[in-house]
Amino acid sequence: MTGRTAPTGPVRAADRLFALTPDGALHEVPATDAPGTLLAADSWLVADGRVRALARHRRRFTATCAAAAGVPGALLDTFWTDTAALLPREPGLWFPRVELETASAAAFPDTVLPGGHRLLYRLRPAPALSTTARVWGLAVRDPRRTPRHKGPDLGALAAVRSRAAAAEADEAILVTADGVLLEAANSSLLWWEEDVLCHPPAELPVLPGVTAALLLERAARTGVTVRPARRRLSALAGREVWVANALHGLRPVTAWTGSSLPAGAPLHAAAWQSWLDGLRTPLPE
C-alpha cells in the first residue's frame, strides 16, 4: 500500500487497555486480558491530537450498546467522558477502540459492571495509512450476523480480509446472497457513475459508516447528485470506486486483484480526501 502519513513523534509499541470499574473510573488492566464475547466496538484515527467526527462515533457506539445489551445511557456517558480524557494529545498517529463485551465476574471481579458487561478503551498505535486500495476482484457473500452493528462480526470480517490479503488485496467486497453490492469488509463502498456519487441503498444490510455519511452529506451540500443504487460487482468496471473508513478516509480502488475487472481513474478522490483531512479538530485540553 502507498503510505500517506508517518507519525510525527514516538508512539507506543503495544496496545494499552483500560476498563471501566463499577465506581465509574477507567483503570488500566493487562492488555493480555482474555476477552469475553464482543458485543460492540468503534474506532477512529487520532492524528497529532486531532480527530474527525468523534461525536458521530460516540452516537454509533452508544446505539449499538443500547441495542445489544441495554447498557444504561448514564453509564455510557461516564465511560465516554473518561475515554475522551485519555485520548492522546501528543504528536503521533493512534487508532483507539472502545468495546463492550460480556464477561464473568469470576474472571474479572474488579471490572465487570451490572448486567455482566465490561466497557473497555484500547489505545493502539495506528497501522500504516494508505492513499489507494487494491481490492479483491471476487465478491464475497456477506458472512455477518449483525451487519448494522459494529463489533460482533469483526472475527468473520478479519477472516475475509485474510483471504483477500492472500490475493494481494487490501480489501474485499461483500455482497448479498444474490450478488448485490453491500460494502467492503472494513470500509463503506461508494462509486461514481458519470457525475453521480452512488452508494448501496440504506435498506440493505450495511453498517452506517461515519466517513461515508460525511462524504454523502458534502455531496448533497455542494450540488453533487447522490444516488442509492443496487449494483453487482461487474457494474464497477472502469468506474471510480472508493472504499472509505475512519482510519484511511477514502481510498480510490486502483486495482481489482485476481480479476480482469478494470479500475477507473481516480478523478475526484484527492480533492475529497483533502476535505476529509480538513475536518479533524483538536481534542479539548
Residue pairs with C-beta under 8 A, 6 or more apart in sequence:
1 128
1 130
1 132
1 133
1 134
1 170
2 130
2 131
2 132
3 128
3 129
3 130
3 131
4 129
4 130
4 131
4 248
5 47
5 93
5 129
6 93
7 91
7 92
7 93
7 125
7 126
8 48
8 91
8 92
9 48
9 90
9 91
9 92
10 92
11 92
11 93
11 94
11 125
11 126
12 123
12 125
13 125
14 31
15 31
15 122
15 123
15 124
16 28
16 31
16 122
16 123
17 28
17 29
17 30
17 31
17 33
17 120
17 121
17 122
17 123
18 26
18 27
18 28
18 29
18 83
18 86
18 120
18 121
18 122
18 123
19 26
19 27
19 29
19 33
19 108
19 110
19 111
19 118
19 119
19 120
19 121
20 26
20 75
20 78
20 79
20 82
20 111
20 113
20 118
20 119
20 120
21 27
21 110
21 111
22 112
22 113
22 114
24 75
24 78
24 82
25 82
26 79
26 82
26 83
26 86
26 121
27 110
27 111
29 111
31 122
33 108
34 107
35 101
36 101
36 102
36 103
36 104
36 107
36 118
37 101
37 102
38 99
38 100
38 101
38 151
38 152
38 154
39 64
39 65
39 68
39 69
39 100
39 101
39 102
39 117
39 151
39 152
40 61
40 64
40 65
40 68
40 69
40 99
40 100
40 149
40 150
40 151
40 152
41 61
41 97
41 98
41 99
41 100
41 150
41 151
41 154
42 57
42 60
42 61
42 64
42 97
42 98
42 150
42 151
43 57
43 95
43 96
43 97
43 98
43 246
43 247
44 51
44 52
44 53
44 54
44 57
44 95
44 96
44 210
44 246
45 51
45 52
45 93
45 94
45 95
45 126
45 246
45 247
46 87
46 88
46 93
46 94
46 95
46 96
46 126
46 283
47 93
47 94
47 126
47 280
48 91
48 92
48 93
49 88
49 89
49 90
49 91
49 282
49 283
50 280
50 281
50 282
50 283
51 87
51 280
51 281
51 283
52 211
52 214
52 246
52 276
52 279
52 280
52 281
53 210
53 211
53 214
53 246
53 279
54 84
56 210
56 213
56 214
57 210
57 246
58 80
60 150
60 208
60 210
61 76
61 98
61 100
61 150
62 73
62 76
62 80
64 100
64 149
64 150
64 151
65 71
65 76
65 100
66 73
66 76
67 149
68 100
68 146
68 149
68 151
68 152
69 100
69 102
69 115
69 117
70 115
71 100
71 115
71 117
71 119
75 113
75 119
76 119
79 98
79 119
79 121
80 98
82 121
83 96
83 98
83 121
84 283
84 284
86 121
86 123
87 94
87 96
87 283
88 94
88 96
88 123
89 283
89 285
92 125
93 125
93 126
93 129
94 123
94 124
94 125
94 126
95 124
95 125
95 126
95 127
95 247
96 121
96 122
96 123
96 124
97 121
97 122
97 124
98 119
98 120
98 121
98 122
99 118
99 119
99 120
99 121
99 122
99 151
100 117
100 118
100 119
100 120
100 151
101 117
101 118
101 120
102 116
102 117
102 118
103 111
103 112
103 116
103 117
103 118
104 112
104 116
105 112
105 116
108 118
111 118
112 118
113 119
126 247
127 247
129 247
129 248
130 170
130 248
130 251
131 248
131 251
131 273
132 251
132 252
132 253
132 254
132 266
133 170
133 171
133 187
133 243
133 248
133 251
133 252
133 253
133 254
134 168
134 169
134 170
134 171
134 253
134 254
134 255
134 256
134 257
135 164
135 169
135 170
135 171
135 172
135 173
135 184
135 241
135 243
135 253
135 255
135 256
135 257
136 163
136 164
136 167
136 169
136 171
136 172
136 173
136 256
136 257
136 258
136 259
137 167
137 169
137 233
137 256
137 257
137 258
137 259
137 260
137 261
138 167
138 172
138 258
138 259
139 173
139 174
139 175
139 179
139 181
139 232
139 233
140 160
140 163
140 172
140 173
140 174
140 175
140 185
141 174
141 175
141 176
141 177
142 174
142 175
142 176
142 182
142 205
143 153
143 156
143 157
143 159
143 160
143 174
144 153
144 156
144 157
144 174
144 205
145 152
145 153
145 156
146 152
146 153
147 153
147 182
147 205
147 206
147 207
148 205
148 206
148 207
148 208
149 207
150 207
157 185
157 186
160 172
160 174
160 185
161 171
161 172
161 185
161 186
163 172
164 170
164 171
164 172
164 185
164 257
167 257
167 258
168 257
168 258
169 257
169 258
170 251
171 184
171 185
171 186
171 187
171 243
172 184
172 185
173 181
173 182
173 183
173 184
173 185
173 189
173 233
174 182
174 183
174 184
174 185
175 181
175 182
175 232
175 233
176 182
176 204
176 205
179 232
179 233
180 200
180 204
180 230
180 231
180 232
181 189
181 200
181 230
181 231
181 232
181 233
181 235
181 236
182 189
182 200
182 204
182 205
182 206
183 189
183 200
183 206
183 207
183 209
184 243
186 243
186 245
187 209
187 243
187 244
187 245
187 248
187 251
188 199
188 206
188 207
188 209
188 211
188 212
188 243
188 244
188 245
189 199
189 200
189 241
189 242
189 243
189 244
190 197
190 198
190 199
190 212
190 215
190 216
190 241
190 242
190 244
190 250
191 197
191 198
191 199
191 231
191 236
191 239
191 240
191 241
191 242
192 198
192 239
192 240
192 241
192 264
192 267
192 268
193 227
193 229
193 239
195 224
195 225
196 224
196 225
196 226
196 227
197 215
197 216
197 219
197 224
197 225
197 226
197 227
198 226
198 227
198 228
198 229
198 231
199 212
199 216
199 226
199 227
199 228
199 229
200 206
200 228
200 229
200 230
201 228
201 229
201 230
202 228
204 230
209 244
209 245
210 246
211 244
211 245
211 246
211 249
211 250
211 276
212 244
214 276
214 279
215 242
215 244
215 250
215 272
215 276
216 226
218 224
218 272
218 275
219 225
219 226
220 226
233 261
234 261
236 253
236 261
236 264
237 261
237 262
238 262
238 263
238 264
239 264
240 252
240 264
240 265
240 266
240 267
240 268
240 269
241 252
241 253
241 263
241 264
242 250
242 251
242 252
242 253
242 269
243 250
243 251
243 253
244 250
244 251
249 273
249 276
249 277
250 269
250 272
250 273
250 276
251 269
252 266
252 269
253 263
253 264
254 263
254 266
255 263
256 262
256 263
